[in-house]
Amino acid sequence: MEILKTDVLVIGGGLAALRAARAARESGAKVLLICKAEVAGSGNSSRASGGFSAAIRAPDSKRAHLDDLMHGGRGINDPSLAGLLSGNAGHCLEQLATEVQGFEGNEYGLVGRQVPAHSHPRSVQYLPGMPHLLIMLRQELENSGVVILDNHRAIELIRSDGGELCGAFIVNLSSKHPVVEIVAGLAKSVILASGGCGQLFPVTSNAPDVVGDSYSLALNAGCQLRDMEFIQFTPTAFAAPESIKGQTIVGTLLTLPQVRLLNKNNQRFMQNYAPDVVERADRATLARAIVSEVNQGRGSPSGGVYLDLTQVPTEELNSHRVGFYEFCKEAGIDPADQYLETAPSAHTCLGGVNVDRHLEAIPGLFAAGEVIGGTHGANRLSSNSLAEAIVTGWLAGKCAADRQASGVSLPPRCLPDVPYFNGDEIEASKSMVVNLMGRAAGVEREGKVLEKGIATLEGIHSRRQSASRINMTQHEACFDLRSLLDTARLITSAALMRCESRGAHFRKDFPEQDDHNWRGNVLLSMRGSDICAEYHSVEDE
């Protein structure tokens, strides 16, 4: 088996991974960055609208940002992680703005916009668009000596005999060899930065390659995960036409006074759900309101509601996202005189790997970006994901590089557990998992539906086998299905345990928030082949 050695191995290809690799390299570490697709050209970062939430100047403050985070998270955030984000977002953003030109500002510095559920204008836009930013950051890494391997997928994390992380088994997806060739990437520290699991759901804003890899890798390496029941559905994704279904409509548009959400009866229905803030309500409230309108027969033909942008000038639409008006026109919609059909779309996993204040999960394994659980609690506010990526990416990179570890070597008799599913069943099983998650773990959940879903997932899991050899025509589908299945089991187990409604988690059979019994976190781990869930109250901390 070929062996690659480095100081820090970063797994991922988006903003968090790029910043982690940069920070580790600046700290003097030898860095290897691998991505199963193309670094800076895949995943969700390139799809983001480009808003970075940070307290830039008075009257805004780090404390006000933290208060908004905790209030939005319904009181179950990890205060240390929320404080890490609010306390460092401004510095990390200003640092990034010195490296790459294009952030919105004036003669006084960076300028933030108002976005829903924030108490101050603090969403700083990268005006050229996220694809441009990511390409520039990749070029910086290449010039600094970071080794980048596109089309290389981590399939299993490696632990030493002493229990520390010491690398990952990697597959070269571009290999022409008929049988999967596995490489051992050994490192003193590993950073997981390939978060997200949107492809678990029938309608999602996520890129096609976002299948929950990091959650599966961490789970099988013995890590604890938390808050996986909280899946945020962006309320404003295109419901039609089919060519752009699921893609996100810019959330900051909802802050404009001339923008309205309407049902099929042309009623501005948010006045009934959040009369004080109407369309400026948080994402969880908006998503449930839209689902409620549809379920009561007041939805649009494509299963959503209408977004009225007809009173917004074209230049203002494009100021919220580069080329948004032209994007709509290419899809056959003219926002100047047509309503957009919009519906909730699976957007962000708010749970993830349980880490300490140094972003370390187990010795030698760090996490960044959406891989981390605890920062946002039960609900994430707009523009906090990109801010989290640059803050946690930078800190994870620094801590991983600074970690003192002895020389690493491949443990004796250490071979990867290659997942194998019957080739004829792979696509059918994947479709079953995705459709099941849409029914059982969507915007609205119910105990009996979750129980049935879990039983189905366990049945699929029981058919998984291990193989010492697997051919290249099957490998990608097998690895994807393992990630999707592991992550689905985590989400449904946590959702069934939490018998209340809070933030992004809504139980039809327990529709109220219950602070007396459920102000805390669901922690998940693997014991044998079983997912084990336990509840931890914040009062116990």
Secondary structure, DSSP 4 states (H G I P E B T S, - for coil): --EEEEEEEEE--SHHHHHHHHHHHHTT--EEEE-SS-TTTSTTGGGS--EEE---STT--HHHHHHHHHHHTTT-S-HHHHHHHHHHHHHHHHHHHHHS--B-EETTEE-PBP-TT-SS--EEEBTT-HHHHHHHHHHHHHHHT-EEETTEEEEEEEE-TTS-EEEEEEEETT---SB--EEEEEEEEEEE-----GGGSSSBSS-TT-S-HHHHHHHHTT--EE-TT-EEEEEEEE--SGGGTTPBPPGGGGGSTT-EEE-TT---THHHH-TTTGGGS-HHHHHHHHHHHHHTT---TTSSEEEE-TTS-HHHHHHHSTTHHHHHHHTT--TTTSPEEEEEEEEEE--EE---TTSEEETTEEE-GGGB-SSSTT-PPTTHHHHHHHHHHHHHHHHHHH-------PPTT----EEE--TTTHHHHHHHHHHHHHHHSSSSB-HHHHHHHHHHHHHHHHT-EEES--BHHHHHHHHHHHHHHHHHHHHHHHHHH--S-BTTB-BTTB-S--HHHHSEEEEEEEETTEEEEEEEEGGG-
